[in-house]
Every structure is written in C-alpha cells, then in structure tokens.
Amino acid sequence: MITLTGLAKHFGAQALFENVSLQLDPGNRYGLVGANGSGKSTLLKIMTGEEEASEGMVAMPRTLTLGVLKQDHFQYEDAPILHVTMMGHEKLWQALSEKEEILAAENFDAERYGDLEDYILSQDGYSFEARCAEILEGLGIATEQHNENLSILSGGFKLRVLLAQTLAANPGCLLLDEPTNHLDILSIRWLEKFLVDFPGCAVVISHDHRFLNTICTHILDVDYETVTLYTGNYHRFERAKLEERNRKEMEIAKREKQISQNQAFVERFRAKATKARQAQSKLKAIERIDLVKLPPSSRRYPKFSFAQRRPSGKTVLEVENLHKAFGENRVLQGVDLFVRRSDRVAIIGPNGIGKSTLLKIIMGGLEADRGDTLWGHETHHGYFAQDHKDILGGKTGTVEAFLGAACPGKDTGWVRGQLGRVLFSKEEVEKKLPALSGGEAARLVFARLSVEQPNVLVLDEPTNHLDLEAIEALVAALVDFDGTILFVSHDRWFISQLATRIVEITHTGINDFSGTYEEYLEKCGDDHLDAATVLRKNREEKRRRKRPRTLDPQPKSIQDSQALKRLLVEKRRRLEIVESAIEQAEKEVEEIDSAFCGADFYEVTPKETIQQMTSQRTTLQRKIDDLNQEWETVSADLEGLSA
C-alpha cells in the first residue's frame, strides 16, 4: 500500500499539482493519464524517490519493492540477454551467482552454500530462469537470442529487455512509464495479460486507449492542478470526468445566478426605506455564497485538418513482387499490394517484419532489391516518418520557417495561425527544430501535411509521440479526410477507428482483408495476436526438439517383450491424459483472459467475482506448469522405451 499525503510539485510559480492525497492498494492497476507536461512522469519520480515533492509526503511499507522501468541499457551491453533480465531480481540473481562461485571454488563453504540454497528455494529460484525466458518470449525476444549479448539488439528491443527485467523482479508495486513504446501488437497483448494477472499494485502511464481500457481498475487523472482518482477503465473515466465537470460548472452557474438576482434586488430597492432591511439581507446572502473558480484544464486538443488539393485516379498504388533484405535478414519477400482511391489501409505485423521498410521503399527513401512500385495518376502523397529526423533531420531553422517553406505564398500571420492550431504559442514558433520534443515534432509534421494538401497520406507510427488528446484529434481529422490513407500502427484503438482494410505481414506472406479491424479479428480469430497461443506453440516446439532424458531404473521384467508392450501402452495412455488435461486447463485460462479483456468487464463484474477469477487463473496456471513438467518426463520415457 502506498499513501500520498498533501503532495504538491511546483516549478517556480507554476504548480503541476497540489493537495494530492491518495491511497494505492495491492491488486489495483492505476492508469496515470494527463496532457504532455502535466506532471505524470514527475509524480512517478516522486514516488520512486528520484525527485522531491515541493510539499507533502509519500509513505510505503519498508518491505515493499518497487519495479521501475529503466531507460539506460548501456550498462548491460556486454551481458547475455537472459542474465540482464534475471538481474531485475537483484538479491536472487546475486544468490544464484554466489552459489555458482562457491561450487567453482577450491574450498567449499558448506554453511554459506546452505544459506544460499535456503534463500533460493524460498524464492522459487530454480524456476526463475524459465520464468525470465517466458517473459522475454512474450515480449518478442526469440529464444535463440537469450544467451546472446544485449548489444546484438536494436534500441527498441533493448528497451523490451529492460521491461522484461522490471517484470521479472517480482516487485510488490510496478511503476511503468510508457511500457508499450517499441512493442508490437502481440507483445502489447502479452503485457496486458501479465498485468491483469499481477497480484501487486501497478501504476502505468500510457497513451494507448485500448491498453488502458483492458488493464485499468482505476484512473489517476493529472489535471486542474491536482490528481483525481476515478474507478474503472479509461472509457468509464472519460464519461465520469465529463459528468463531474458539467456538474461543477452547473453549480457555479447556479450560484452566479443567485448573486446576480440578489445584486439586482439590492440595486433596485436600496434607496427605499421600506426595502432597506431586505436589501441588506440580500447583500449578506451574496457574501455568504462561496463562488469557487475552477482552474483551467491542462488538456489541450490540437486542431488537425487534412484536405486533398484534388482527387487522385482510381488506382493509387501498385506494388509488385517486392523483395528486400539486409544482409542475411530477408524482411520482404514477393510483396504484392494494390491500393485504390479512398482505401484506408492498416499495415500490421510484428516488429522487424518489414512494415516501415515497405513504406520507405514506396516513398522512394529506400531501394528494393527486386520488384516494382508504381504510383497512380494524379497522386500527391504526404509522408509521416516514424523517425522525425527523416523529415526534420539536418535542418537547423525555426518552427515558423519550416512550415513557411511549405506555403511560400502565405504571409507570417497565416503561417503562425496554422501553427497555433497545432498548439505552438507565439514564443514557440521561434523554437529551433533540433530542440523540439517528439510530440512537438509530430504536430509540426502534421501541420505541414495539412498545408501541402496531399491526396494520399502515408503514415508510419503516427501516434508514437502524441498524448491521448492529440491522438483523438488526429483520428477525428483523418476520419474527415477524403483521400487515401496507408498507415503502419501498433495502436489497436487507432487502427479500429480508421482502417477499412487490413494488410497483415507475416513470415509466410501477406494476409489482405477488406474490412475493419474488428471484422478482421472476427474472421480469422484472435489467435494470430494472442501471445498465450504463440508461447504455447513455442513450448510444444521445444518439447519436440528435446532429447530424451535418462530413464528411471527399470525392473528386470522389462526384458520380457510383453512387459515392455504393457509399459509402452501405459506411458502412451498417460501421455494422452496429460495432453488432454493441459488442453482443458489452457482453454479455461484463455476463457478467463478473454473475459478480463472485455471492454466493460470491470464496470459490470462484482469485485468478489474478479478476485475469484484471478485466484482460479493462478491455480490453473500452476496446474499447467506441473502438467507440462509431467508431459516432458513421460514423453522422454516413452521415446526412450520406443527406441
């Protein structure tokens, strides 16, 4: 349990938040939301002790361990990926390492070895490596890479390993700042299920609508210079906050009306002796009315707008037999794609599959090894790159100069008006491009696309650096856009709001589906995005590759062929029973997970039922682990007997 009492944070005269008193309880998952710069990350840093509060205090039990997502992966570059993950549980990692050192030493310290053994057993340490490997698999780090050094991974995958490190530590409370950054849809789904099963307290900052709707039992809203607690997921919070603000505004309007009526009476009858007493009474009534001024919201919605200069021809884009490899890594093999006018094509798939590479080739920023790309008649395309340096890189001018270059016929006032629409103030228009934050750079690129008026928008992860308000504003503008949209995104809410066609790139080819994202999932099932299913397949594949273990001592009668046949039959029968039990238990776990992921689950389900289902899932998972271990033993025995 973490208690915040009278917490405040000021930067000079500016107050981020004040009078924050909250209690964060185990078993609850809190989504920490608010506009960029409102103080979300600052609040997390105060809770971890990285930053001091201006007022108030944070209290937590001494035994409580915090799991904080780190960003500095450079200190682990030369360490194996699996070891980096295991280092998250620092005390257990040290015990395991020291135990190995004692075993390798010439003088065996039996007493110290016994102490370490007791601690490791108390922490279930001998299954720790397997748990860490499963977390890495869930976050998209292949098993074959686990014993490689961290330095082999790209920056985004290194951050996944740091997330795995945080989750593997088994802390009492998780404090996660944007954990879904650099994750693909599959890994986000896995993380959702991990957090739903997490028994401790979790506080998570995220700009992913569906992620917050799935995991959150509560929302912490940083706005109006304070932090307000709401019960339920993000969707329920939005309704509750709007209703509460409307109620407060109506109450203030009612009091203002009372003051106005009383003031009018006083001014009308003040001079009349017969009404003087009543007028005095009205004046006192005015003084008694407490008229509270509501602080302004820190949330700001940019006004994005996209209009095509003229419609394109019916055929917008043709991609034929496209191939691309980076050394031995073949990312695109024989890709065919045909885009028609007004299509809204979402390109999805795991990280590293070639989605961004495909867009770069289409836009001419990268050359294909083989194949053709042909734009249709009267197509004018605008590009939003995942890395803003691809568009802003090398430029040292100001925000105003960058936008002005795209509309040379317009005066300074018009250019500044366009920048004001995307939340650049009078002072910020003179800001140098290299000094822009990710969110500012994204808003500037969208402002430029707006004035260029393309009829085809090619967007690579457009929501990465935007806050929730900017994402909602972007969706509204893109829904109103009459042209063609081709985009890559891992934000399922964003995809579901826009896409009329889904192109999923897989290792075996392309799935091209005409319809919405929800229709696509309904057609092909959710398994292709279900991390539990993928992990189960991986485990089954490892079982098939597993060499048989040494058999238990066999009775002498085994030499008898009839006894051998009976033993084979028994082993096969037992294997079938275990496989059936695993299948049934995994099915029950998936049913529970499916219920947890329902949009309104936490709104309509009693707390006692949620706790019961959570306990049931934990029991089932332990049963699956035990059955998997038995399956491996029986399978190895059977394979040895058959040989």
N, C-alpha and C positions, 0 to 999 in steps of 0.2 A: 504494500500500500504506500503510495506517495501522496503527501499532503502539501499543497501550495497555500500559503497564508499571506494575504496582503501584498502580493507580488506586484512590483512595478519596474518598468525599464524606461529610462529617459536617455535621449541623446541631445544634450544641450537643452533647448526649450521644447524640443519635440518629444512627446510621450508616445511610445509604441503601445503600451498597455499599462493600466493601473488597477489597483484594488482587485487583483485576481486571487480568489480563494476557491480551491478545488480539491477534491479527493479522487485519486485514480486508483481503482481497485483491481485485484487479480481477476483474470477471466474476462476482462473487458478489453475491447480493441477500439482505441480512440483515433479518429481521423482528424488531424490538425490542419485546418484549412484557413485561407485568407489570401488577400492580394499579395503580389510580389512586393517585398519591402515592408509588409505589415508587422513582421516580428516573429514569424513561425519558427525559423531556424534559431533565432535568438532565444526563444523560450526553451527549445530543446537544449541549447548550450548552457542555459542557466540550470536546467535540471541535471545535466551531467557534471556541472561544476567548472566547465570551460570558461564561463563568463559569469560575472557577478551581477546580481539584481541591484537596481537603484534603491528599492525598498522591499521589505518582506523577507520571507524565508521559504526554503524547500526542506521538508523533513521526510526521511525514509528510514526503514529498518536498517541497522548496521549489516545485517546478513544478506540484504538484497543486492544481487548482482545485476548490473546494467549491461545490456548488449547494444553497443553503439556502432552504427555503420561508419567505418573509416573511409577516407578517400586517398590515403597515401600508401600506394602499393610498392613504392620504390625500395623500401627496406626489405622486401621479400623476394626481389628479382631472382636471386640465385638459389631459392629454396623450392623443393618439389611442391607442386600444387596441392597435393593431398596433405602434406605437412603444414602448409600455410593455413589450410582450413582447420586442421587439428589444433593449431596454436591458439585458436579462438578460446578454447577452454584451457587457459594458461596453466592452472595448477595441475590438471590431469595430464597435459602434454609434458610438463616438467617431470611428473612422477613416472610416466612411461619412458621418457628419455633417460632419467636417472637409473631406472631399473635395467635398461639395456647396458648402461655404463658399468653397473655392478656386475652383470653377467660376463662382461668382457674383461673385467679387471682380474689381475692375478690373485689378489687377496679378496676372497668372497666375504662381504659384510652381511651375514645372515640376518642380524637383528634389523638393520636398515631395510634389507630386502623384504622382510616380513611386514614391516610398517607400510612400505610402498604397496605391497601386494594387497593389504587390507584396504588401503585407500582406493586403489584401482578397482577392486571388486565392489566397493561401496558406491562407486560412480558408474558401474556397469562399463568399465573401461575397456574390456576385451571385445566389446561390440562397437566401440567408439569409432574405429577406423571405418567399419562398414557403414555406420550412420553418416559419417562425413562424406564417404563416397556416394551415398544415395542423394545427399543434399547437392553435391556437385553435379550429379547426373540430372537432377531435377532442374537445375539452373542452366543446363545446356552444355556442361563441360564433359566431353566424352571420356569414357573410362580409360581409353588408351593414353590419354594425356595426363592422367592423375599423377604419375611418377615423373613427369617432365617438369623442368624448372618453370616458374611463373613467367619468366622473360619470353617464352615462346608465344604467349598470348597477346592479342591486341589490347589496347587500352580499355575498351568496353568489357571484354571478357575478364580482364584483371579485376575490374570492379565487381564482377559477378563472384569471383573467388573471395573478395573481401566481404561480400554479402554472405556467402557460404560460411566464412569464418565467424561472422557475427551470430548466425543462426545455430552453428554447431556448438557454441559456447554454453548452450542451455541456460541462459540467464533467467532471472526472475522477471525482468522487465526489458522489453525491446524498444529502443528509440531509433526509428528509421527515418532518415531524411531522403525522400525521393528514391525508394528502393527499386522502383520499376524502371528507372532510367537504364538504358542499354539492355533491357530484357525484351525478348520477343514474346509473341502471344502465348506460346507453350510454356515458357518459363514464368510468365505472369500468372498463368493458371495454376502452376505448381506452387508458387509463392502464396497465392490466395488460400489454397488448401492447407499449406503449412501453418499460416497464421490463424485460420479458423480452428485448427487443432491445438494451437499453442495455449497451454494452460495458464500462463502468466499474464501480466499486463503488457499491452503494446500501444505505443503512440507512433503514428505514421503520418508523415507529410507526403501527399501525392496530388497530382493534377489529373489523375485518371478517374473519370466518373464511375466507370463500371467496377473498377478495383475497390473504390471506396464504398460503393453500394454493396459489394459482395462481402467485404471483411468487417465493416464497422458495426459495432454495437452502440457507439456514441460518436458525436462530432464535437470537437473543440473549435469554435469559430473565433478567430482573431479579427475583431472589427470594432468600430466605435470606441477605440482606445481601451478595450478590455478583452477578456477571453470568456466566452459564454459556452456553457455545456448544454448540448442537446442530446436527447435519447433517440437512438435509431440510426439508420444509414444516411448517406448523403441526400438521397431523394427525399426522405422524410424530413431531414433538416431544412432543405430549401423551402418546403411548404411552411414548416413551423416558424422559420425566421421571418418570412414574409408576413405571416399572420400576426406575429408578435410586433413587428414594426408598424403594421397598419393599425393595430390596437393602440399602441402608444401614440401614434400621430392623431388618431381619433380622440383620444383622451385629452391631448394637448389642445386640439381644435375646440373641444367642448369647453375647456377651461378658458380659452381665449374668448369664446363667445360669451361666457358668463361675465368676464371682465368688461367686454365691450358693452353689454347690456347695462351693467351696473354703472359704468362710466357715463353712458348716455343719460341714465336717470339722474345722476349727480349733476351733470351739466345743465339739465333741463330744469330741475327744481331746487338748485342750490340757493337761489335768490328768494324763494318763497319760504316765509317763516313757518307756514303750516307743514311744509315738507322737509324742513331743515333736519329734524331728527332722523327721518328716513334716509335723507341724503348722506348724513354722517354714518349711518349704519351700513349703507352701500359701500362707502369708502373703506370702512373697516373690513367688509367682506372681500373687497378687492385685495387688501393687504394680506388677508389670510390665504388666498389662493396661491398655491405653490406652483409656479409655471416653470417646469424644468425644460431646459433647452437640450434637445437631442444632439449629440455630437455627430458630425458628418461621417458617412461610411468611407472606409479606406478603399472599398472596392470601386474600380473604375473599368468601364467597358469601352474598349476602342470601337470605333465605327468603321469597320472594314466594308469596302464596296468594290465589286468587280463587274464590269460591263464590257462586252466584246465590241470592238470597233466595227466589225461586220461578221456575219456568219461564215463559217468555213463550208467547203464542199461536203457532200455526204460521207466520203471516205476521208478520215482524218489521218490515220497512220497504218502502215503495213510493215510488219517485221517478219522476215522470212529466214528460217534455218540459221538463227544467230548462235554463234559459238564464242565463248571467251574463257580463257584460262590464265591463271597467274602461276607460272611455273608448272608444278605438278597438280595444283589445285584447279580443277575444272568446275567453274561456277555456273556457266550457262552452256547447255548442250542442245542444239537444234530447236531453239525457241521460235515459235510462230505466234504472232499476235496481230489481230485485225481490230482496229478501233474505229467506230462510227461516230458521226456527229451526235452530240448530246449524251454520249456514254459517260458514265461516272464509274471508272474502273479502279477498284481497290486491288493492289498487288500485295499479297500477304505471303508469309512463309518464315521459317526460322532465320535467325541471323547467320550471315555467311553464305546464304544460298544464292545470292546474286541479284537481289531486288534493286539496290542502289546502283549496282553496276549496269543493270539493264537501262535504268533511267539515264545514266551518264552517257551510254552509247547512243540512246535515242536522241539526246540533246547535243551530240557531237563532241562531248568533253572527253570521250574515251573511244578508242578504235577497237572494233570487233576483230577477232581472229578470222572469222568467216561469217558470211551471211549479209543480208541487205536490210536497210531501213529506209523507208520512203514516206515522206510527209505528203498529205493530200493537197488538193487545190485550195488556195486562199487560206491556208492555215498560218496563224500567227501565234506562236507559243511563248508562254512565260514560264520561267523555271524558278522553283524554290528549292535550293540545295540543302541537304541535311547539314553540311558544314558550311556555315555562312562565309567562311574565308573563300569559298569557290566563287562568291559573288562580290564580297567586300574586300577580299584579300588584296594586299598591295596598295590599297587606296588610303591616303592619309588626310583627305579633305574632311569637311564637316557634314553633318546630317543634312543640312539645308542644301549644300552643294551637290550631294549625291542624288537627292530627289530632283533638284532643279535641272540636272543634266538630262533627265528623262523627259522633261517637258520644257524645251528651250523657249517656246513662245509665251510662257506664262510669267507673270511678274512675281516679285518676292512675297507680296501679300497672299496671292493664291497658293504658292508653294507652302507657306507657313500654315495656311488654313488646312491644307491636306495633312501636314504633319500633326497639327492639333487634333485632327480626327483620330489619329492613332496614338494619342496621349503624349506627344512631345510638347513640352511647355516652351515659352518664349526663350528661356535660358538654354534649354536642352537642344534647340535647333542648331546651336553653335558647337555642340559636342563633337569631338573628333571621332572618326569611325573606329579606330583601334580601341577606344575607351568604352565602347558600347557593351552592355551586358548581353547575354544570349537572348533574353526576351526583347530588349530594345532593338537588337539587330533584326530579329524576326519581324517585328512590327514595321521596321523601316523597309524591309524587302517587300512586305505585303503592300505598303503604301506605293512603292514603285510599280509593282504589278498592277495596282489599281489605275495609275495614270497612263501606263503603257497600253492598257485595254486589249490584251490578247484574247483570242477566241479558244485557245487551248491552254489549260493550266496543268503543269507537270510539277507535282509537289512531293518532295522526299522528306518524310517525317516532319510535317509542318507543325505539329503540336509540341515538339520536344521541349522548347524553352518558354512556352506560354503558360500563364496561370489559367485557372479554371474559367475566369471571366472572359479572358481573351479567346480561349478555345470555343466557348459558347458563341461569342461574337463572330468568330471565323466561320463556324458551322452555319450560322444564320446567313452570312454573306454568300457562302458557297452554295447554299440551297437556292438562293435567289439568282445565281449566275446562270445565264442561258447557254453558255458554251460547253465545251468538253473538259472533263477532269480526269487525269491519270495520276494516281497517288499511291505512295507507299506509307503504311502506318501500322503500328502495333497497338494503337488505341482503339479498342473494340467499340466503345461508345461512338467515337468519331466515325469509324467505318460504318456502323449501323445507321447513323444519321444521314450518310451521304451516298453510299455505294448503290448503284443499280446493276453492278456486275462485279463478280469476284474472280480474280485470277490468282490461284494459289500455286506458287512454285515449290516443287518437291524434288527430292533426289532422283525420282523416277520419271519426272516430266511435269507437265502443267495441267492443272485442273481449271478449266474455263467454264464458269457458271453464270448464266444470265439471270439475275435476280438479286434480292437484297442479301445482306449478311445473315440475317436471321433465317431466311429461306434456304440459304446455302447450308447452314448448320442443321436445319431440319431435314434436308435432303440426304446429306452424307453422314449425319450423326455427329456427335461432339467428340468422338474418339480421336480424330486427327489433331485435336487441340487438347486432348486430355492427358496431362502429364502422368497420371497414375497408370493409364493403359500403356503408355510408352515405356515407363520404368518396368512394368511387369514383363513386357516383351523382352526388354534388355536382360532382366534376370533369367528368363527362360532360355535366352540365347546363351548366357554364361553357363547355365546348367548343362546344356548340350555339349559345350566345349570342355566341361570339367572332366578331368581324368579320374578314373575310379580310385577310391581310397582303399587302404588295406582292410581286408575283411576281418571280422571278429574270428577268434579261434573256432574252427568248425568241428562238429562231432565226427568221430571216426566213421560213423554210419554213412557220412556224406559220400563215401566212396561207392556206396551202393547206388546204382543208377535210379532206382525207384525213389530213394530218399532225396536224391538230387532233384528229380522231377517235382516231388511234393514241395520242396523248398522253393523252387522256381515259381510254382503256382501261388504259393503263399505270398512271396515277395511281390509278384505282379498284382495279386488281389489287393494287397496293402497299398501298393503304389496308386492303384485306381481310386481307392478310398480316400487317400491323402489328396490326390489331384482334385477329386470332386469336392472335398471339404475346402480346399484353397479357393476353388472357383466360386463356391457358395459364399464364403466369407468375404472375398473381394467384391462380389456382387452387392452384398449388404453394405460394405463400406462405400461403394460408388453411389448407392441409393441415398445414403446419409449425406455424402458430399453434394449430391445433386440438390437435395433439399436445402442444405446450407447455402447454396449458391442462388437460390430463388430470390427474385427481386424484393418480395415483400415478406420474406421468411421471418425476419426479426421483428416485424411490425405485428404479425398476427399470431406468432407462436409464443406460448407462455414460457417464462424463464425456466420453470421446472422441467419442461419438455426439452428445452435446449440443453440443459445440464445433463439430463438423462441420455439424450442422443450423443452428446460429447463423450460421456463415460462409456456408452456402448461401443462407439467407434474405437476408443482406446483399447478396450478389451478385444475387439475383433482384430485390431492391428497386431496385438501381441500373439493372438492365436495364429494369424497368418505367418508371423515370423517363426513361431515354433513348428508349424506345419511345413514351411519351406526348408527348415533345417532337417526335419524328418525325411522330406522328399529327397534331399541330396544324399542322405545316408542310405535309404532304401534303394535309390536309383544306382548308386555306386555299387552296392552289394549285388544288385541284380545284374549289372553289367559285368561284374567280376565272375559271377556264377555262370552267366551265359558264355563267357569266354572259356 
